[in-house]
Amino acid sequence: MTAQQLCRWQIFPEAEALRDAAVAVIDQAASQAIAARGEFHIVLSGGNTPRAVHERLASLKTDWSAWHIYFGDERCLPTDHPERNSYMAHDVWLGCVAIPPMQMHLIPAELGAVRAAQEYAKVLHEVGEFDLVMLGLGEDGHTASLFPGHDWGVEEHSPDVLAVHDAPKPPPERVSLSAARLSRAQRVMFLVAGASKREAVSRWRAGESIPASAITPQSGVDVLVESTAI
């Protein structure tokens, strides 16, 4: 039986305030982790809302040499394809700061879903709990590339990384960290903005089983949501 999710809902009047709050959370988490261990391990999300947050992070005052970057999911597209999450993050943020290239752990999704999942699992094998996981919410309740009707990897023995086939959104081939691996984190933060997310948020708050509700870190999850999505 999977753990019950504890949610802390934080509602913001508009997206700008949500983004500012998200940057503050990331800054705080980085400062605490670097002070404690000299390293900060963060998992990034794709999507428009995280993109705006990533843009703001480029001007953050921090020790970039201590940052380790991972991705919650990736589309199986060429490395230079603009719809890849890694391409977006590099374009607006990672390409502008001094994080050592060896500490940017991209999912090799260009290899195909199965092989990429195998290779990324090797990368994560030596990684303990993430310090911070950023996630979004799709209109159907999906998060990362964990979709309704697919395996979310919720069991303790589930693999860290899943090969996703026949995804309901293009491209159909994807790679995603499992719900179990995303839950192994000190802190998990969802960013949710836009009226199109209202139905998914309503289902989530009503206690329905959707992919987003399968992320169950011991510390609970923080859901930063714009008021139009409520």
mmCIF file of the C-alpha atoms, coordinates in Angstrom:
data_MODEL
# 
_entry.id   MODEL 
# 
loop_
_atom_site.group_PDB 
_atom_site.id 
_atom_site.type_symbol 
_atom_site.label_atom_id 
_atom_site.label_alt_id 
_atom_site.label_comp_id 
_atom_site.label_asym_id 
_atom_site.label_entity_id 
_atom_site.label_seq_id 
_atom_site.pdbx_PDB_ins_code 
_atom_site.Cartn_x 
_atom_site.Cartn_y 
_atom_site.Cartn_z 
_atom_site.occupancy 
_atom_site.B_iso_or_equiv 
_atom_site.pdbx_formal_charge 
_atom_site.auth_seq_id 
_atom_site.auth_comp_id 
_atom_site.auth_asym_id 
_atom_site.auth_atom_id 
_atom_site.pdbx_PDB_model_num 
ATOM 1   C CA . MET A 1 1   ? 0.000   0.000  0.000   1.00 0.00 ? 1   MET A CA 1 
ATOM 2   C CA . THR A 1 2   ? 1.355   3.411  -0.951  1.00 0.00 ? 2   THR A CA 1 
ATOM 3   C CA . ALA A 1 3   ? 1.686   6.249  1.538   1.00 0.00 ? 3   ALA A CA 1 
ATOM 4   C CA . GLN A 1 4   ? -0.961  8.920  1.928   1.00 0.00 ? 4   GLN A CA 1 
ATOM 5   C CA . GLN A 1 5   ? -0.049  12.276 0.454   1.00 0.00 ? 5   GLN A CA 1 
ATOM 6   C CA . LEU A 1 6   ? 0.104   15.311 2.733   1.00 0.00 ? 6   LEU A CA 1 
ATOM 7   C CA . CYS A 1 7   ? -0.525  18.545 0.811   1.00 0.00 ? 7   CYS A CA 1 
ATOM 8   C CA . ARG A 1 8   ? 0.137   22.123 1.875   1.00 0.00 ? 8   ARG A CA 1 
ATOM 9   C CA . TRP A 1 9   ? -1.848  24.320 -0.489  1.00 0.00 ? 9   TRP A CA 1 
ATOM 10  C CA . GLN A 1 10  ? -0.598  27.869 -1.035  1.00 0.00 ? 10  GLN A CA 1 
ATOM 11  C CA . ILE A 1 11  ? -2.886  30.002 -3.199  1.00 0.00 ? 11  ILE A CA 1 
ATOM 12  C CA . PHE A 1 12  ? -1.561  33.088 -4.997  1.00 0.00 ? 12  PHE A CA 1 
ATOM 13  C CA . PRO A 1 13  ? -3.622  35.884 -6.603  1.00 0.00 ? 13  PRO A CA 1 
ATOM 14  C CA . GLU A 1 14  ? -1.648  35.780 -9.857  1.00 0.00 ? 14  GLU A CA 1 
ATOM 15  C CA . ALA A 1 15  ? 1.171   33.894 -11.547 1.00 0.00 ? 15  ALA A CA 1 
ATOM 16  C CA . GLU A 1 16  ? 3.823   36.520 -10.840 1.00 0.00 ? 16  GLU A CA 1 
ATOM 17  C CA . ALA A 1 17  ? 3.462   36.072 -7.086  1.00 0.00 ? 17  ALA A CA 1 
ATOM 18  C CA . LEU A 1 18  ? 3.552   32.296 -7.499  1.00 0.00 ? 18  LEU A CA 1 
ATOM 19  C CA . ARG A 1 19  ? 6.826   32.489 -9.440  1.00 0.00 ? 19  ARG A CA 1 
ATOM 20  C CA . ASP A 1 20  ? 8.408   34.793 -6.862  1.00 0.00 ? 20  ASP A CA 1 
ATOM 21  C CA . ALA A 1 21  ? 7.441   32.382 -4.083  1.00 0.00 ? 21  ALA A CA 1 
ATOM 22  C CA . ALA A 1 22  ? 8.861   29.434 -6.022  1.00 0.00 ? 22  ALA A CA 1 
ATOM 23  C CA . VAL A 1 23  ? 12.198  31.196 -6.520  1.00 0.00 ? 23  VAL A CA 1 
ATOM 24  C CA . ALA A 1 24  ? 12.307  31.965 -2.786  1.00 0.00 ? 24  ALA A CA 1 
ATOM 25  C CA . VAL A 1 25  ? 11.717  28.288 -1.954  1.00 0.00 ? 25  VAL A CA 1 
ATOM 26  C CA . ILE A 1 26  ? 14.489  27.179 -4.324  1.00 0.00 ? 26  ILE A CA 1 
ATOM 27  C CA . ASP A 1 27  ? 16.897  29.797 -2.976  1.00 0.00 ? 27  ASP A CA 1 
ATOM 28  C CA . GLN A 1 28  ? 16.202  28.734 0.611   1.00 0.00 ? 28  GLN A CA 1 
ATOM 29  C CA . ALA A 1 29  ? 16.529  25.016 -0.168  1.00 0.00 ? 29  ALA A CA 1 
ATOM 30  C CA . ALA A 1 30  ? 19.823  25.592 -1.984  1.00 0.00 ? 30  ALA A CA 1 
ATOM 31  C CA . SER A 1 31  ? 21.251  27.718 0.820   1.00 0.00 ? 31  SER A CA 1 
ATOM 32  C CA . GLN A 1 32  ? 20.319  25.151 3.461   1.00 0.00 ? 32  GLN A CA 1 
ATOM 33  C CA . ALA A 1 33  ? 21.687  22.171 1.530   1.00 0.00 ? 33  ALA A CA 1 
ATOM 34  C CA . ILE A 1 34  ? 24.939  23.905 0.610   1.00 0.00 ? 34  ILE A CA 1 
ATOM 35  C CA . ALA A 1 35  ? 25.459  25.040 4.201   1.00 0.00 ? 35  ALA A CA 1 
ATOM 36  C CA . ALA A 1 36  ? 24.803  21.527 5.500   1.00 0.00 ? 36  ALA A CA 1 
ATOM 37  C CA . ARG A 1 37  ? 26.602  19.352 2.919   1.00 0.00 ? 37  ARG A CA 1 
ATOM 38  C CA . GLY A 1 38  ? 28.231  21.575 0.315   1.00 0.00 ? 38  GLY A CA 1 
ATOM 39  C CA . GLU A 1 39  ? 25.883  20.234 -2.391  1.00 0.00 ? 39  GLU A CA 1 
ATOM 40  C CA . PHE A 1 40  ? 22.363  20.930 -3.668  1.00 0.00 ? 40  PHE A CA 1 
ATOM 41  C CA . HIS A 1 41  ? 20.499  18.296 -5.689  1.00 0.00 ? 41  HIS A CA 1 
ATOM 42  C CA . ILE A 1 42  ? 17.422  19.579 -7.530  1.00 0.00 ? 42  ILE A CA 1 
ATOM 43  C CA . VAL A 1 43  ? 15.028  17.904 -9.979  1.00 0.00 ? 43  VAL A CA 1 
ATOM 44  C CA . LEU A 1 44  ? 13.595  20.187 -12.663 1.00 0.00 ? 44  LEU A CA 1 
ATOM 45  C CA . SER A 1 45  ? 10.214  20.164 -14.370 1.00 0.00 ? 45  SER A CA 1 
ATOM 46  C CA . GLY A 1 46  ? 9.219   21.171 -17.864 1.00 0.00 ? 46  GLY A CA 1 
ATOM 47  C CA . GLY A 1 47  ? 6.316   23.428 -18.825 1.00 0.00 ? 47  GLY A CA 1 
ATOM 48  C CA . ASN A 1 48  ? 5.522   27.125 -19.096 1.00 0.00 ? 48  ASN A CA 1 
ATOM 49  C CA . THR A 1 49  ? 5.252   27.885 -15.377 1.00 0.00 ? 49  THR A CA 1 
ATOM 50  C CA . PRO A 1 50  ? 8.658   26.361 -14.522 1.00 0.00 ? 50  PRO A CA 1 
ATOM 51  C CA . ARG A 1 51  ? 10.142  28.176 -17.534 1.00 0.00 ? 51  ARG A CA 1 
ATOM 52  C CA . ALA A 1 52  ? 9.298   31.541 -15.986 1.00 0.00 ? 52  ALA A CA 1 
ATOM 53  C CA . VAL A 1 53  ? 10.829  30.386 -12.693 1.00 0.00 ? 53  VAL A CA 1 
ATOM 54  C CA . HIS A 1 54  ? 13.973  29.171 -14.456 1.00 0.00 ? 54  HIS A CA 1 
ATOM 55  C CA . GLU A 1 55  ? 14.393  32.579 -16.079 1.00 0.00 ? 55  GLU A CA 1 
ATOM 56  C CA . ARG A 1 56  ? 14.439  34.222 -12.657 1.00 0.00 ? 56  ARG A CA 1 
ATOM 57  C CA . LEU A 1 57  ? 16.928  31.697 -11.273 1.00 0.00 ? 57  LEU A CA 1 
ATOM 58  C CA . ALA A 1 58  ? 19.585  32.868 -13.731 1.00 0.00 ? 58  ALA A CA 1 
ATOM 59  C CA . SER A 1 59  ? 20.139  35.981 -11.587 1.00 0.00 ? 59  SER A CA 1 
ATOM 60  C CA . LEU A 1 60  ? 20.187  34.132 -8.251  1.00 0.00 ? 60  LEU A CA 1 
ATOM 61  C CA . LYS A 1 61  ? 23.168  34.817 -5.975  1.00 0.00 ? 61  LYS A CA 1 
ATOM 62  C CA . THR A 1 62  ? 24.365  31.343 -5.042  1.00 0.00 ? 62  THR A CA 1 
ATOM 63  C CA . ASP A 1 63  ? 27.328  28.994 -5.240  1.00 0.00 ? 63  ASP A CA 1 
ATOM 64  C CA . TRP A 1 64  ? 26.548  27.439 -8.604  1.00 0.00 ? 64  TRP A CA 1 
ATOM 65  C CA . SER A 1 65  ? 29.476  25.020 -8.294  1.00 0.00 ? 65  SER A CA 1 
ATOM 66  C CA . ALA A 1 66  ? 27.497  23.181 -5.580  1.00 0.00 ? 66  ALA A CA 1 
ATOM 67  C CA . TRP A 1 67  ? 24.382  22.601 -7.712  1.00 0.00 ? 67  TRP A CA 1 
ATOM 68  C CA . HIS A 1 68  ? 23.519  19.201 -9.198  1.00 0.00 ? 68  HIS A CA 1 
ATOM 69  C CA . ILE A 1 69  ? 20.738  19.231 -11.796 1.00 0.00 ? 69  ILE A CA 1 
ATOM 70  C CA . TYR A 1 70  ? 18.390  16.349 -12.631 1.00 0.00 ? 70  TYR A CA 1 
ATOM 71  C CA . PHE A 1 71  ? 15.178  16.148 -14.664 1.00 0.00 ? 71  PHE A CA 1 
ATOM 72  C CA . GLY A 1 72  ? 11.867  14.610 -13.666 1.00 0.00 ? 72  GLY A CA 1 
ATOM 73  C CA . ASP A 1 73  ? 11.093  13.551 -17.218 1.00 0.00 ? 73  ASP A CA 1 
ATOM 74  C CA . GLU A 1 74  ? 12.076  14.045 -20.825 1.00 0.00 ? 74  GLU A CA 1 
ATOM 75  C CA . ARG A 1 75  ? 10.628  13.680 -24.288 1.00 0.00 ? 75  ARG A CA 1 
ATOM 76  C CA . CYS A 1 76  ? 12.327  11.263 -26.673 1.00 0.00 ? 76  CYS A CA 1 
ATOM 77  C CA . LEU A 1 77  ? 13.476  13.875 -29.144 1.00 0.00 ? 77  LEU A CA 1 
ATOM 78  C CA . PRO A 1 78  ? 16.884  14.963 -30.491 1.00 0.00 ? 78  PRO A CA 1 
ATOM 79  C CA . THR A 1 79  ? 19.086  16.789 -27.966 1.00 0.00 ? 79  THR A CA 1 
ATOM 80  C CA . ASP A 1 80  ? 18.670  20.112 -29.788 1.00 0.00 ? 80  ASP A CA 1 
ATOM 81  C CA . HIS A 1 81  ? 14.883  19.906 -30.077 1.00 0.00 ? 81  HIS A CA 1 
ATOM 82  C CA . PRO A 1 82  ? 13.219  22.980 -28.481 1.00 0.00 ? 82  PRO A CA 1 
ATOM 83  C CA . GLU A 1 83  ? 10.481  20.840 -26.893 1.00 0.00 ? 83  GLU A CA 1 
ATOM 84  C CA . ARG A 1 84  ? 12.935  18.953 -24.710 1.00 0.00 ? 84  ARG A CA 1 
ATOM 85  C CA . ASN A 1 85  ? 12.845  19.981 -21.056 1.00 0.00 ? 85  ASN A CA 1 
ATOM 86  C CA . SER A 1 86  ? 16.641  20.080 -20.944 1.00 0.00 ? 86  SER A CA 1 
ATOM 87  C CA . TYR A 1 87  ? 16.770  22.397 -23.963 1.00 0.00 ? 87  TYR A CA 1 
ATOM 88  C CA . MET A 1 88  ? 14.347  24.845 -22.343 1.00 0.00 ? 88  MET A CA 1 
ATOM 89  C CA . ALA A 1 89  ? 16.193  24.847 -19.028 1.00 0.00 ? 89  ALA A CA 1 
ATOM 90  C CA . HIS A 1 90  ? 19.543  25.386 -20.754 1.00 0.00 ? 90  HIS A CA 1 
ATOM 91  C CA . ASP A 1 91  ? 18.149  28.129 -22.970 1.00 0.00 ? 91  ASP A CA 1 
ATOM 92  C CA . VAL A 1 92  ? 16.760  30.327 -20.197 1.00 0.00 ? 92  VAL A CA 1 
ATOM 93  C CA . TRP A 1 93  ? 18.945  29.415 -17.216 1.00 0.00 ? 93  TRP A CA 1 
ATOM 94  C CA . LEU A 1 94  ? 21.519  26.623 -17.168 1.00 0.00 ? 94  LEU A CA 1 
ATOM 95  C CA . GLY A 1 95  ? 23.437  28.017 -20.100 1.00 0.00 ? 95  GLY A CA 1 
ATOM 96  C CA . CYS A 1 96  ? 23.859  31.315 -18.255 1.00 0.00 ? 96  CYS A CA 1 
ATOM 97  C CA . VAL A 1 97  ? 25.331  30.112 -14.948 1.00 0.00 ? 97  VAL A CA 1 
ATOM 98  C CA . ALA A 1 98  ? 28.509  28.354 -13.802 1.00 0.00 ? 98  ALA A CA 1 
ATOM 99  C CA . ILE A 1 99  ? 27.184  24.915 -12.850 1.00 0.00 ? 99  ILE A CA 1 
ATOM 100 C CA . PRO A 1 100 ? 29.898  22.384 -13.810 1.00 0.00 ? 100 PRO A CA 1 
ATOM 101 C CA . PRO A 1 101 ? 28.747  20.454 -16.912 1.00 0.00 ? 101 PRO A CA 1 
ATOM 102 C CA . MET A 1 102 ? 29.380  17.122 -15.148 1.00 0.00 ? 102 MET A CA 1 
ATOM 103 C CA . GLN A 1 103 ? 26.789  18.137 -12.545 1.00 0.00 ? 103 GLN A CA 1 
ATOM 104 C CA . MET A 1 104 ? 24.032  18.660 -15.123 1.00 0.00 ? 104 MET A CA 1 
ATOM 105 C CA . HIS A 1 105 ? 22.508  15.201 -15.423 1.00 0.00 ? 105 HIS A CA 1 
ATOM 106 C CA . LEU A 1 106 ? 20.388  15.183 -18.566 1.00 0.00 ? 106 LEU A CA 1 
ATOM 107 C CA . ILE A 1 107 ? 18.152  12.236 -19.442 1.00 0.00 ? 107 ILE A CA 1 
ATOM 108 C CA . PRO A 1 108 ? 19.574  10.753 -22.691 1.00 0.00 ? 108 PRO A CA 1 
ATOM 109 C CA . ALA A 1 109 ? 16.097  10.450 -24.190 1.00 0.00 ? 109 ALA A CA 1 
ATOM 110 C CA . GLU A 1 110 ? 17.477  10.662 -27.728 1.00 0.00 ? 110 GLU A CA 1 
ATOM 111 C CA . LEU A 1 111 ? 18.498  7.010  -27.214 1.00 0.00 ? 111 LEU A CA 1 
ATOM 112 C CA . GLY A 1 112 ? 14.862  5.912  -27.012 1.00 0.00 ? 112 GLY A CA 1 
ATOM 113 C CA . ALA A 1 113 ? 12.684  5.383  -23.960 1.00 0.00 ? 113 ALA A CA 1 
ATOM 114 C CA . VAL A 1 114 ? 13.940  1.960  -22.842 1.00 0.00 ? 114 VAL A CA 1 
ATOM 115 C CA . ARG A 1 115 ? 17.662  2.549  -23.159 1.00 0.00 ? 115 ARG A CA 1 
ATOM 116 C CA . ALA A 1 116 ? 17.424  6.097  -21.801 1.00 0.00 ? 116 ALA A CA 1 
ATOM 117 C CA . ALA A 1 117 ? 15.579  4.839  -18.721 1.00 0.00 ? 117 ALA A CA 1 
ATOM 118 C CA . GLN A 1 118 ? 18.280  2.225  -18.156 1.00 0.00 ? 118 GLN A CA 1 
ATOM 119 C CA . GLU A 1 119 ? 21.093  4.758  -18.505 1.00 0.00 ? 119 GLU A CA 1 
ATOM 120 C CA . TYR A 1 120 ? 19.479  7.362  -16.255 1.00 0.00 ? 120 TYR A CA 1 
ATOM 121 C CA . ALA A 1 121 ? 18.822  4.741  -13.589 1.00 0.00 ? 121 ALA A CA 1 
ATOM 122 C CA . LYS A 1 122 ? 22.594  4.232  -13.459 1.00 0.00 ? 122 LYS A CA 1 
ATOM 123 C CA . VAL A 1 123 ? 23.068  7.968  -12.883 1.00 0.00 ? 123 VAL A CA 1 
ATOM 124 C CA . LEU A 1 124 ? 20.570  7.984  -10.014 1.00 0.00 ? 124 LEU A CA 1 
ATOM 125 C CA . HIS A 1 125 ? 21.872  4.812  -8.386  1.00 0.00 ? 125 HIS A CA 1 
ATOM 126 C CA . GLU A 1 126 ? 24.455  6.690  -6.328  1.00 0.00 ? 126 GLU A CA 1 
ATOM 127 C CA . VAL A 1 127 ? 22.141  9.602  -5.524  1.00 0.00 ? 127 VAL A CA 1 
ATOM 128 C CA . GLY A 1 128 ? 20.301  9.598  -2.206  1.00 0.00 ? 128 GLY A CA 1 
ATOM 129 C CA . GLU A 1 129 ? 17.378  11.837 -1.409  1.00 0.00 ? 129 GLU A CA 1 
ATOM 130 C CA . PHE A 1 130 ? 16.967  14.847 -3.641  1.00 0.00 ? 130 PHE A CA 1 
ATOM 131 C CA . ASP A 1 131 ? 16.996  18.176 -1.804  1.00 0.00 ? 131 ASP A CA 1 
ATOM 132 C CA . LEU A 1 132 ? 14.160  19.595 -3.901  1.00 0.00 ? 132 LEU A CA 1 
ATOM 133 C CA . VAL A 1 133 ? 11.875  18.210 -6.601  1.00 0.00 ? 133 VAL A CA 1 
ATOM 134 C CA . MET A 1 134 ? 9.934   20.625 -8.809  1.00 0.00 ? 134 MET A CA 1 
ATOM 135 C CA . LEU A 1 135 ? 6.812   19.301 -10.506 1.00 0.00 ? 135 LEU A CA 1 
ATOM 136 C CA . GLY A 1 136 ? 3.908   20.592 -12.549 1.00 0.00 ? 136 GLY A CA 1 
ATOM 137 C CA . LEU A 1 137 ? 0.340   19.443 -13.103 1.00 0.00 ? 137 LEU A CA 1 
ATOM 138 C CA . GLY A 1 138 ? -1.289  18.572 -16.414 1.00 0.00 ? 138 GLY A CA 1 
ATOM 139 C CA . GLU A 1 139 ? -4.935  19.104 -17.263 1.00 0.00 ? 139 GLU A CA 1 
ATOM 140 C CA . ASP A 1 140 ? -5.463  15.339 -16.928 1.00 0.00 ? 140 ASP A CA 1 
ATOM 141 C CA . GLY A 1 141 ? -3.742  15.213 -13.533 1.00 0.00 ? 141 GLY A CA 1 
ATOM 142 C CA . HIS A 1 142 ? -0.398  13.967 -14.851 1.00 0.00 ? 142 HIS A CA 1 
ATOM 143 C CA . THR A 1 143 ? 2.921   15.056 -13.395 1.00 0.00 ? 143 THR A CA 1 
ATOM 144 C CA . ALA A 1 144 ? 6.371   14.534 -14.936 1.00 0.00 ? 144 ALA A CA 1 
ATOM 145 C CA . SER A 1 145 ? 5.463   11.939 -17.599 1.00 0.00 ? 145 SER A CA 1 
ATOM 146 C CA . LEU A 1 146 ? 3.288   9.869  -15.273 1.00 0.00 ? 146 LEU A CA 1 
ATOM 147 C CA . PHE A 1 147 ? -0.067  9.722  -17.048 1.00 0.00 ? 147 PHE A CA 1 
ATOM 148 C CA . PRO A 1 148 ? -3.476  8.314  -16.079 1.00 0.00 ? 148 PRO A CA 1 
ATOM 149 C CA . GLY A 1 149 ? -3.819  4.727  -17.238 1.00 0.00 ? 149 GLY A CA 1 
ATOM 150 C CA . HIS A 1 150 ? -0.061  4.125  -17.197 1.00 0.00 ? 150 HIS A CA 1 
ATOM 151 C CA . ASP A 1 151 ? 2.332   2.686  -14.619 1.00 0.00 ? 151 ASP A CA 1 
ATOM 152 C CA . TRP A 1 152 ? 3.313   5.405  -12.133 1.00 0.00 ? 152 TRP A CA 1 
ATOM 153 C CA . GLY A 1 153 ? 5.892   3.340  -10.297 1.00 0.00 ? 153 GLY A CA 1 
ATOM 154 C CA . VAL A 1 154 ? 4.363   3.837  -6.856  1.00 0.00 ? 154 VAL A CA 1 
ATOM 155 C CA . GLU A 1 155 ? 5.679   0.739  -5.081  1.00 0.00 ? 155 GLU A CA 1 
ATOM 156 C CA . GLU A 1 156 ? 8.853   0.796  -2.986  1.00 0.00 ? 156 GLU A CA 1 
ATOM 157 C CA . HIS A 1 157 ? 10.453  -1.721 -5.346  1.00 0.00 ? 157 HIS A CA 1 
ATOM 158 C CA . SER A 1 158 ? 9.472   0.243  -8.462  1.00 0.00 ? 158 SER A CA 1 
ATOM 159 C CA . PRO A 1 159 ? 12.381  1.228  -10.707 1.00 0.00 ? 159 PRO A CA 1 
ATOM 160 C CA . ASP A 1 160 ? 13.746  4.744  -10.329 1.00 0.00 ? 160 ASP A CA 1 
ATOM 161 C CA . VAL A 1 161 ? 13.166  5.515  -14.010 1.00 0.00 ? 161 VAL A CA 1 
ATOM 162 C CA . LEU A 1 162 ? 10.338  4.428  -16.284 1.00 0.00 ? 162 LEU A CA 1 
ATOM 163 C CA . ALA A 1 163 ? 10.209  4.058  -20.055 1.00 0.00 ? 163 ALA A CA 1 
ATOM 164 C CA . VAL A 1 164 ? 6.900   5.619  -21.128 1.00 0.00 ? 164 VAL A CA 1 
ATOM 165 C CA . HIS A 1 165 ? 5.184   4.407  -24.303 1.00 0.00 ? 165 HIS A CA 1 
ATOM 166 C CA . ASP A 1 166 ? 1.958   5.611  -25.912 1.00 0.00 ? 166 ASP A CA 1 
ATOM 167 C CA . ALA A 1 167 ? 1.783   8.807  -23.866 1.00 0.00 ? 167 ALA A CA 1 
ATOM 168 C CA . PRO A 1 168 ? -1.506  10.642 -24.500 1.00 0.00 ? 168 PRO A CA 1 
ATOM 169 C CA . LYS A 1 169 ? 0.433   13.820 -25.312 1.00 0.00 ? 169 LYS A CA 1 
ATOM 170 C CA . PRO A 1 170 ? 3.022   14.012 -28.087 1.00 0.00 ? 170 PRO A CA 1 
ATOM 171 C CA . PRO A 1 171 ? 5.610   12.722 -28.356 1.00 0.00 ? 171 PRO A CA 1 
ATOM 172 C CA . PRO A 1 172 ? 4.358   9.281  -27.308 1.00 0.00 ? 172 PRO A CA 1 
ATOM 173 C CA . GLU A 1 173 ? 7.808   8.061  -26.240 1.00 0.00 ? 173 GLU A CA 1 
ATOM 174 C CA . ARG A 1 174 ? 9.104   9.572  -22.998 1.00 0.00 ? 174 ARG A CA 1 
ATOM 175 C CA . VAL A 1 175 ? 11.222  8.856  -19.943 1.00 0.00 ? 175 VAL A CA 1 
ATOM 176 C CA . SER A 1 176 ? 10.068  9.675  -16.417 1.00 0.00 ? 176 SER A CA 1 
ATOM 177 C CA . LEU A 1 177 ? 11.272  9.287  -12.880 1.00 0.00 ? 177 LEU A CA 1 
ATOM 178 C CA . SER A 1 178 ? 8.841   7.033  -11.043 1.00 0.00 ? 178 SER A CA 1 
ATOM 179 C CA . ALA A 1 179 ? 6.522   8.284  -8.330  1.00 0.00 ? 179 ALA A CA 1 
ATOM 180 C CA . ALA A 1 180 ? 8.571   6.314  -5.796  1.00 0.00 ? 180 ALA A CA 1 
ATOM 181 C CA . ARG A 1 181 ? 11.828  8.012  -6.868  1.00 0.00 ? 181 ARG A CA 1 
ATOM 182 C CA . LEU A 1 182 ? 10.296  11.485 -7.012  1.00 0.00 ? 182 LEU A CA 1 
ATOM 183 C CA . SER A 1 183 ? 9.044   10.897 -3.477  1.00 0.00 ? 183 SER A CA 1 
ATOM 184 C CA . ARG A 1 184 ? 12.569  10.310 -2.183  1.00 0.00 ? 184 ARG A CA 1 
ATOM 185 C CA . ALA A 1 185 ? 13.172  13.983 -1.519  1.00 0.00 ? 185 ALA A CA 1 
ATOM 186 C CA . GLN A 1 186 ? 13.581  16.387 1.351   1.00 0.00 ? 186 GLN A CA 1 
ATOM 187 C CA . ARG A 1 187 ? 11.064  18.692 -0.294  1.00 0.00 ? 187 ARG A CA 1 
ATOM 188 C CA . VAL A 1 188 ? 8.643   18.496 -3.233  1.00 0.00 ? 188 VAL A CA 1 
ATOM 189 C CA . MET A 1 189 ? 7.070   21.605 -4.773  1.00 0.00 ? 189 MET A CA 1 
ATOM 190 C CA . PHE A 1 190 ? 4.288   21.630 -7.368  1.00 0.00 ? 190 PHE A CA 1 
ATOM 191 C CA . LEU A 1 191 ? 3.744   24.759 -9.484  1.00 0.00 ? 191 LEU A CA 1 
ATOM 192 C CA . VAL A 1 192 ? 0.204   25.073 -10.864 1.00 0.00 ? 192 VAL A CA 1 
ATOM 193 C CA . ALA A 1 193 ? -1.089  28.030 -12.862 1.00 0.00 ? 193 ALA A CA 1 
ATOM 194 C CA . GLY A 1 194 ? -3.937  28.697 -15.275 1.00 0.00 ? 194 GLY A CA 1 
ATOM 195 C CA . ALA A 1 195 ? -7.677  28.103 -15.434 1.00 0.00 ? 195 ALA A CA 1 
ATOM 196 C CA . SER A 1 196 ? -7.125  25.015 -17.609 1.00 0.00 ? 196 SER A CA 1 
ATOM 197 C CA . LYS A 1 197 ? -5.836  23.208 -14.515 1.00 0.00 ? 197 LYS A CA 1 
ATOM 198 C CA . ARG A 1 198 ? -9.000  23.838 -12.487 1.00 0.00 ? 198 ARG A CA 1 
ATOM 199 C CA . GLU A 1 199 ? -10.597 20.428 -13.023 1.00 0.00 ? 199 GLU A CA 1 
ATOM 200 C CA . ALA A 1 200 ? -7.401  18.559 -12.193 1.00 0.00 ? 200 ALA A CA 1 
ATOM 201 C CA . VAL A 1 201 ? -6.907  20.650 -9.041  1.00 0.00 ? 201 VAL A CA 1 
ATOM 202 C CA . SER A 1 202 ? -10.512 19.984 -8.009  1.00 0.00 ? 202 SER A CA 1 
ATOM 203 C CA . ARG A 1 203 ? -10.059 16.233 -8.428  1.00 0.00 ? 203 ARG A CA 1 
ATOM 204 C CA . TRP A 1 204 ? -6.779  16.352 -6.523  1.00 0.00 ? 204 TRP A CA 1 
ATOM 205 C CA . ARG A 1 205 ? -8.239  18.306 -3.618  1.00 0.00 ? 205 ARG A CA 1 
ATOM 206 C CA . ALA A 1 206 ? -11.229 15.944 -3.529  1.00 0.00 ? 206 ALA A CA 1 
ATOM 207 C CA . GLY A 1 207 ? -8.874  13.054 -2.870  1.00 0.00 ? 207 GLY A CA 1 
ATOM 208 C CA . GLU A 1 208 ? -9.120  11.325 -6.241  1.00 0.00 ? 208 GLU A CA 1 
ATOM 209 C CA . SER A 1 209 ? -6.247  9.109  -7.332  1.00 0.00 ? 209 SER A CA 1 
ATOM 210 C CA . ILE A 1 210 ? -4.372  11.038 -10.003 1.00 0.00 ? 210 ILE A CA 1 
ATOM 211 C CA . PRO A 1 211 ? -0.667  10.837 -10.842 1.00 0.00 ? 211 PRO A CA 1 
ATOM 212 C CA . ALA A 1 212 ? 0.115   14.020 -8.888  1.00 0.00 ? 212 ALA A CA 1 
ATOM 213 C CA . SER A 1 213 ? -1.341  12.469 -5.729  1.00 0.00 ? 213 SER A CA 1 
ATOM 214 C CA . ALA A 1 214 ? 1.101   9.547  -5.992  1.00 0.00 ? 214 ALA A CA 1 
ATOM 215 C CA . ILE A 1 215 ? 4.081   11.689 -4.983  1.00 0.00 ? 215 ILE A CA 1 
ATOM 216 C CA . THR A 1 216 ? 4.356   11.027 -1.254  1.00 0.00 ? 216 THR A CA 1 
ATOM 217 C CA . PRO A 1 217 ? 7.551   12.254 0.432   1.00 0.00 ? 217 PRO A CA 1 
ATOM 218 C CA . GLN A 1 218 ? 7.565   11.924 4.214   1.00 0.00 ? 218 GLN A CA 1 
ATOM 219 C CA . SER A 1 219 ? 7.619   15.707 4.580   1.00 0.00 ? 219 SER A CA 1 
ATOM 220 C CA . GLY A 1 220 ? 4.545   16.172 2.384   1.00 0.00 ? 220 GLY A CA 1 
ATOM 221 C CA . VAL A 1 221 ? 4.281   18.334 -0.729  1.00 0.00 ? 221 VAL A CA 1 
ATOM 222 C CA . ASP A 1 222 ? 3.919   22.083 -1.189  1.00 0.00 ? 222 ASP A CA 1 
ATOM 223 C CA . VAL A 1 223 ? 1.439   23.015 -3.903  1.00 0.00 ? 223 VAL A CA 1 
ATOM 224 C CA . LEU A 1 224 ? 1.862   26.593 -5.098  1.00 0.00 ? 224 LEU A CA 1 
ATOM 225 C CA . VAL A 1 225 ? -1.247  27.348 -7.103  1.00 0.00 ? 225 VAL A CA 1 
ATOM 226 C CA . GLU A 1 226 ? -2.562  30.406 -8.895  1.00 0.00 ? 226 GLU A CA 1 
ATOM 227 C CA . SER A 1 227 ? -6.089  31.411 -7.854  1.00 0.00 ? 227 SER A CA 1 
ATOM 228 C CA . THR A 1 228 ? -7.463  30.930 -11.390 1.00 0.00 ? 228 THR A CA 1 
ATOM 229 C CA . ALA A 1 229 ? -6.747  27.197 -11.020 1.00 0.00 ? 229 ALA A CA 1 
ATOM 230 C CA . ILE A 1 230 ? -8.916  26.861 -7.921  1.00 0.00 ? 230 ILE A CA 1 
# 
